[in-house]
Amino acid sequence: MLLPNLTKTVLDTITLPVNYDNISQTIKDANGVLICDVRGWGKIQFMDKAEERHDAIGYTIAELLNGLQA
């Protein structure tokens, strides 16, 4: 499947904009529907500023999703 087809599938599935919630570590769409859990704590928990890194990943994913165009 080519990227434009994947993008169309995403846009047909979620309602933009999405938001990252750093308390629940989840990304939800405009309707409050759970899109994904942001995981990866196993690797970054031993790095400096682990919590900031984890939140940065969540916010970046949300921003990238919000930048999708049909």
Backbone torsions as a table, in degrees:
resi	resn	phi	psi	omega
1	MET	NA	130.6	-179.7
2	LEU	-79.6	157.8	-176.8
3	LEU	-54.0	-44.1	178.0
4	PRO	-58.1	-36.0	177.5
5	ASN	-68.3	-38.8	177.4
6	LEU	-65.1	-42.6	179.0
7	THR	-61.3	-43.8	178.4
8	LYS	-60.4	-41.8	178.9
9	THR	-61.8	-43.5	178.2
10	VAL	-61.5	-48.8	-177.5
11	LEU	-65.9	-26.1	175.3
12	ASP	-78.9	-13.4	-174.4
13	THR	-100.3	-39.1	-174.6
14	ILE	-116.2	161.2	175.8
15	THR	-109.7	116.9	179.5
16	LEU	-78.5	153.4	1.1
17	PRO	-83.7	157.1	173.2
18	VAL	-99.4	158.9	179.3
19	ASN	-136.2	141.9	174.2
20	TYR	-92.9	130.2	176.0
21	ASP	-106.5	110.2	-175.3
22	ASN	-73.0	-16.1	177.2
23	ILE	-75.2	-50.5	-179.7
24	SER	-88.8	-8.5	-179.5
25	GLN	57.2	44.6	-179.6
26	THR	-130.5	160.9	172.5
27	ILE	-115.3	128.1	179.9
28	LYS	-124.0	151.1	179.6
29	ASP	-84.1	-176.9	-175.7
30	ALA	-61.5	-22.4	178.6
31	ASN	-91.8	2.8	-179.2
32	GLY	81.7	11.4	179.4
33	VAL	-80.7	130.7	179.5
34	LEU	-63.1	125.4	177.4
35	ILE	-96.6	-48.0	178.5
36	CYS	-164.7	157.2	168.9
37	ASP	-91.4	138.5	176.6
38	VAL	-92.2	113.9	-176.0
39	ARG	-114.8	-178.9	177.3
40	GLY	120.0	7.1	-177.3
41	TRP	-59.1	-30.5	-178.6
42	GLY	-55.9	-39.7	-178.6
43	LYS	-80.0	-44.3	-170.5
44	ILE	-89.6	-7.8	-175.4
45	GLN	-61.9	-22.4	-179.4
46	PHE	-98.8	0.7	178.8
47	MET	-87.5	159.2	173.7
48	ASP	-61.1	141.8	176.5
49	LYS	53.3	47.7	-175.7
50	ALA	-58.2	-42.9	-178.3
51	GLU	-64.9	-41.2	177.7
52	GLU	-63.3	-40.1	178.5
53	ARG	-62.8	-45.0	-178.4
54	HIS	-61.7	-46.4	178.6
55	ASP	-65.0	-36.8	178.5
56	ALA	-61.1	-38.5	177.4
57	ILE	-63.7	-47.3	-179.7
58	GLY	-60.7	-47.4	179.8
59	TYR	-64.5	-36.5	-179.9
60	THR	-67.6	-43.8	178.1
61	ILE	-60.4	-45.1	179.7
62	ALA	-61.3	-43.2	179.1
63	GLU	-63.0	-41.4	178.2
64	LEU	-64.1	-42.6	177.6
65	LEU	-62.6	-42.5	180.0
66	ASN	-65.8	-20.3	179.0
67	GLY	-85.4	-2.3	-179.3
68	LEU	-67.8	140.2	177.2
69	GLN	-120.0	143.3	179.6
70	ALA	-70.6	NA	NA
